[in-house]
Amino acid sequence: MPENTQATNPFMKMFEELNAPLCEPLKQAAAQWIDTSAEWAHKALEWNEKMTTWAKETPLASVFAAQRSLASQAIENSTALARSLWRIEPKTDEKAE
């Protein structure tokens, strides 16, 4: 059994090749896809918050808040995982002043 199994693993080799200069447009497309997907997911959470304002004074308010919190964490975790797999740096906030 070889010492360095990552060097012989075709799956790992494929991800290493994604850093090749010829794959830069593919990485840029992936970064744009990840950013757009995360943005739309956050917009869906905002929409969910607006649609559940009726429950503000009910016991269901905490359930909806917990649901949004878990969904937000799932979005952040999946975005971070996708960026890690593609070896893309996290998006910087352009709105920071």
Backbone as numpy.savetxt, mean C-alpha at the origin, in Angstrom:
# Nx Ny Nz CAx CAy CAz Cx Cy Cz
23.26 -29.16 -1.04 22.41 -27.97 -1.04 23.30 -26.73 -1.04
23.10 -25.79 -1.97 23.96 -24.61 -2.03 23.77 -23.72 -0.81
24.87 -23.01 -0.48 24.84 -22.13 0.68 23.90 -20.94 0.45
23.99 -20.32 -0.70 23.19 -19.14 -0.98 22.01 -19.54 -1.86
20.89 -19.86 -1.22 19.72 -20.30 -1.99 19.04 -19.15 -2.70
19.27 -17.91 -2.24 18.66 -16.76 -2.91 19.23 -16.58 -4.32
20.49 -16.91 -4.50 21.12 -16.75 -5.81 20.54 -17.74 -6.82
20.09 -18.91 -6.37 19.56 -19.91 -7.28 18.04 -19.91 -7.33
17.41 -19.16 -6.48 15.96 -19.10 -6.45 15.47 -18.19 -7.58
14.73 -18.74 -8.55 14.29 -17.91 -9.68 13.34 -16.79 -9.27
12.55 -17.02 -8.21 11.64 -15.98 -7.73 12.42 -14.77 -7.23
13.45 -15.01 -6.42 14.27 -13.92 -5.91 15.06 -13.25 -7.04
15.52 -14.05 -7.98 16.26 -13.49 -9.11 15.38 -12.54 -9.92
14.10 -12.89 -10.06 13.18 -12.04 -10.79 13.05 -10.67 -10.12
12.94 -10.66 -8.79 12.83 -9.38 -8.09 14.13 -8.59 -8.13
15.26 -9.27 -8.15 16.54 -8.57 -8.27 16.65 -7.91 -9.63
16.14 -8.57 -10.65 16.21 -8.02 -12.00 15.29 -6.81 -12.18
14.31 -6.65 -11.29 13.43 -5.48 -11.37 14.18 -4.19 -11.12
15.33 -4.29 -10.51 16.13 -3.10 -10.25 17.02 -2.73 -11.44
16.97 -3.52 -12.47 17.76 -3.23 -13.66 17.26 -1.95 -14.31
18.15 -1.19 -14.94 17.75 0.09 -15.55 16.63 -0.05 -16.58
16.55 -1.16 -17.27 15.49 -1.33 -18.27 14.12 -1.49 -17.63
14.07 -1.81 -16.36 12.79 -2.03 -15.68 12.31 -0.78 -14.95
13.01 0.31 -15.08 12.61 1.54 -14.37 11.21 2.00 -14.76
10.82 1.99 -16.04 9.44 2.38 -16.37 8.40 1.46 -15.72
8.72 0.19 -15.59 7.80 -0.75 -14.94 7.67 -0.41 -13.46
8.77 -0.07 -12.82 8.73 0.32 -11.42 7.95 1.62 -11.23
8.10 2.56 -12.16 7.37 3.83 -12.07 5.86 3.58 -12.22
5.50 2.69 -13.13 4.09 2.35 -13.30 3.54 1.68 -12.04
4.33 0.79 -11.45 3.91 0.13 -10.21 3.75 1.14 -9.09
4.67 2.09 -9.00 4.58 3.13 -7.95 3.33 3.96 -8.14
3.03 4.31 -9.38 1.83 5.11 -9.65 0.57 4.31 -9.32
0.57 3.03 -9.66 -0.57 2.16 -9.36 -0.78 2.05 -7.85
0.31 1.85 -7.11 0.23 1.73 -5.65 -0.31 3.02 -5.04
0.23 4.15 -5.47 -0.20 5.45 -4.92 -1.67 5.73 -5.24
-2.07 5.46 -6.46 -3.46 5.70 -6.87 -4.41 4.79 -6.12
-4.04 3.53 -5.97 -4.89 2.59 -5.24 -5.05 3.00 -3.79
-3.96 3.41 -3.15 -4.03 3.84 -1.75 -4.88 5.10 -1.63
-4.73 6.01 -2.57 -5.52 7.25 -2.54 -7.01 6.96 -2.65
-7.39 6.08 -3.57 -8.80 5.73 -3.74 -9.34 4.97 -2.52
-8.51 4.14 -1.93 -8.94 3.41 -0.73 -9.19 4.38 0.41
-8.33 5.38 0.56 -8.53 6.38 1.61 -9.78 7.23 1.33
-10.04 7.50 0.06 -11.25 8.25 -0.29 -12.49 7.42 0.05
-12.41 6.11 -0.14 -13.53 5.24 0.21 -13.76 5.26 1.72
-12.69 5.32 2.48 -12.84 5.41 3.93 -13.47 6.74 4.34
-13.08 7.81 3.67 -13.70 9.12 3.94 -15.19 9.09 3.61
-15.52 8.47 2.49 -16.92 8.35 2.09 -17.68 7.52 3.12
-17.06 6.44 3.61 -17.68 5.61 4.63 -17.94 6.41 5.90
-17.00 7.26 6.26 -17.17 8.09 7.46 -18.36 9.05 7.29
-18.48 9.64 6.11 -19.60 10.55 5.85 -20.94 9.80 5.87
-20.93 8.58 5.33 -22.16 7.81 5.24 -22.59 7.24 6.59
-21.70 7.20 7.54 -22.06 6.65 8.85 -22.16 7.74 9.92
-22.29 8.98 9.52 -22.44 10.05 10.50 -23.75 9.92 11.28
-24.72 9.26 10.69 -25.99 9.06 11.38 -25.80 8.28 12.69
-24.72 7.49 12.77 -24.50 6.64 13.94 -23.65 7.33 15.01
-23.41 8.61 14.83 -22.51 9.34 15.73 -22.90 9.20 17.20
-24.15 9.26 17.51 -24.62 9.23 18.90 -25.17 7.85 19.29
-24.81 6.82 18.55 -25.31 5.48 18.85 -24.15 4.57 19.25
-24.45 3.41 19.79 -23.38 2.45 20.11 -22.64 1.93 18.88
-23.23 2.09 17.72 -22.58 1.63 16.48 -21.41 2.52 16.06
-21.32 3.71 16.60 -20.25 4.63 16.21 -18.88 4.02 16.45
-18.70 3.35 17.58 -17.39 2.75 17.87 -17.10 1.59 16.93
-18.12 0.87 16.51 -17.93 -0.24 15.58 -17.46 0.31 14.23
-18.11 1.35 13.75 -17.72 1.95 12.47 -16.31 2.55 12.54
-15.99 3.18 13.66 -14.66 3.77 13.83 -13.59 2.68 13.84
-13.87 1.59 14.53 -12.91 0.48 14.57 -12.73 -0.13 13.18
-13.83 -0.24 12.45 -13.77 -0.78 11.10 -12.89 0.10 10.20
-13.09 1.41 10.28 -12.28 2.33 9.48 -10.81 2.27 9.89
-10.56 2.16 11.18 -9.19 2.10 11.67 -8.48 0.84 11.14
-9.16 -0.29 11.23 -8.58 -1.54 10.71 -8.36 -1.47 9.20
-9.31 -0.90 8.49 -9.17 -0.76 7.04 -8.01 0.16 6.69
-7.85 1.24 7.43 -6.75 2.17 7.20 -5.40 1.48 7.44
-5.33 0.69 8.50 -4.09 -0.04 8.78 -3.80 -1.06 7.68
-4.85 -1.72 7.18 -4.66 -2.69 6.10 -4.15 -2.00 4.83
-4.68 -0.82 4.56 -4.23 -0.06 3.38 -2.75 0.30 3.53
-2.39 0.83 4.69 -1.00 1.22 4.91 -0.06 0.02 4.85
-0.46 -1.10 5.46 0.39 -2.29 5.45 0.56 -2.87 4.05
-0.53 -2.93 3.29 -0.42 -3.49 1.95 0.36 -2.56 1.02
0.21 -1.25 1.22 0.99 -0.29 0.44 2.48 -0.44 0.75
2.80 -0.55 2.03 4.21 -0.72 2.43 4.78 -2.03 1.88
3.99 -3.10 1.92 4.45 -4.39 1.41 4.70 -4.31 -0.10
3.76 -3.71 -0.82 3.93 -3.59 -2.28 5.17 -2.76 -2.62
5.37 -1.66 -1.90 6.56 -0.83 -2.14 7.83 -1.60 -1.80
7.78 -2.40 -0.76 8.94 -3.19 -0.37 9.28 -4.24 -1.44
8.25 -4.91 -1.94 8.48 -5.93 -2.97 9.05 -5.33 -4.25
8.58 -4.15 -4.61 9.07 -3.49 -5.80 10.33 -2.68 -5.55
10.71 -2.58 -4.27 11.87 -1.78 -3.86 11.70 -0.32 -4.30
10.54 0.22 -3.95 10.19 1.60 -4.27 10.20 2.37 -2.96
10.83 3.54 -2.98 10.87 4.37 -1.78 9.47 4.87 -1.44
9.17 5.04 -0.15 7.85 5.56 0.23 7.62 6.95 -0.36
6.37 7.21 -0.70 5.99 8.48 -1.30 6.14 9.59 -0.25
6.78 10.68 -0.65 6.90 11.82 0.24 5.66 12.68 0.10
5.30 13.37 1.15 4.11 14.21 1.13 4.41 15.52 0.43
3.79 15.74 -0.74 4.01 16.98 -1.47 3.32 18.15 -0.79
2.34 17.88 0.07 1.59 18.95 0.71 2.32 19.54 1.91
3.43 18.93 2.32 4.16 19.45 3.48 4.75 20.81 3.13
4.56 21.75 4.02 5.05 23.12 3.74 6.06 23.53 4.77
